[in-house]
């Protein structure tokens, strides 16, 4: 074989390998990123309340349904079948940042911009979300 053919075959194999790895991480072919992995962190400081979570993508519909039930009545946003990366204001005045993707959630609430009642509601959601995400 000549050198150009060997380089072409090597390059093709590298590209196919990269696509395979990317596909495994993004869920192509029925594989789930975070399948079996669960990470849930709550940061409650003087200024912010934050939830950071990675969970099995198979729990995404349950997480979205929970958020729709808890927050959907206060906003025109739908939490079902969407990906969100936005700062939003609810009709009750709550202002917060949300990142919602399959297998991933981040909510950040600035305590200085929100009422004590809003903080308490989000704190309760933080306690209730963990079992929803873990499937327990």
N, C-alpha and C positions, 0 to 999 in steps of 0.2 A: 504494500500500500504506500501511496505517496504521503508526504508530510501534510499537505492541505486536507486530505481526506481524514487523516488522524485528528487534526485540529478540529475539523467539522464535527466528527463523532464525539470528541471530548467536550466541545462546547454544547452540543445538543444534550449530552448526558448531564452536564452541569445545570442547564436550564430546566430540564425535566426534574432533577433532584430538588432544585429551588422551588419549583411549582408544587411538588409533592409536600415539602415541608410547609409551605404557605397554606396549602389546602388542608393539611392536618390542623393547623392553628385556627383557621377560619370556619371550619365546619363542613368543608366540601366532602362529599362521599360518606356522609353520615357520621363523621367523627366529630366529637364535641370538644371545643376548647374549654378547659377547666373541668372536664368530665371527672368527677370525683374530687376535685380540688375546691376548697371553700375558704374564703378569706373575708372576714367581717370586722371592721374597725369603726368605733365611735370615738370622735374627738370632741370633747366638751370643755372648751376653754372659756375665759372671761368674755371673749368677743364673738366666738363662733360655736356653732354646733354642726358637726359634720359626720356623715355616714359614708364610708367607703367600703364597697363590697364587690367581690368577684365570686361567682357561684356557677353551678352547673347550668348550662344554657337551657336545659330541659325545664327548669323552674321559671323561666322568663315570663311565660304567660301568667303564672300565679302571682309573680311580683307585679306585673302590669295591672292585673285585676285588683290586687290590693291597693295599689296607688290610685287607680281609677275610683275605687270605693271611698278612699280616704280624702282624696284631693279633687277628684273630678267634678264634684258638685260645686266647687268654688271657682271653676275656670272653664273657659271655652276649649282648653287643651284636652285632647284625648291621650291617655297613657297606653291605650291598646294598639298593638300593631304599628308602633312608631319607634323611631330612635330620636332621642332628644339631647340637645346640648345647648342649654339656654338658661338665662336668668328670667324669671317670670314673676308676675304679681297676681296673687289670687284675689277674688272678689272680696274676701274678708280682710284684705290689706297685707297679707303675708308676702314677703319678697324673699325669693330663694333661688339658688342655682341648682340645676339638675342635669346630670348626665345619665341617660338611660339607654343602654345597648344590650343586646342579648348576652347574658352572663355577667353584666357589669352595671353597677349603680353607684352614683355619687350624688349626695345631696349636701349642700352647704347653706346654712342659715346664719346670717349676721344678726347677732342678738341685739345690737344697738339699733338696727333698722326695724326690728319686730317687737311685738308685745310679749309680755311674759306668758300669756295664754297661748300665743303662737309657738313659742319655744317649748312649752309643756306638751303641746299637741305633737310637735315634731319629735320630741324626746320619746313620747309614747309610741309613735310610729317606728322609731328606731328599735325599741324593745320588741315590737310585734313583727318587724320585718325579718329578723334573724331566723325564726323558725319557718317562716314562709319560704325563705331562700334555701334553707338547708333541707326542706322537705320533711321536717319533723313536726 
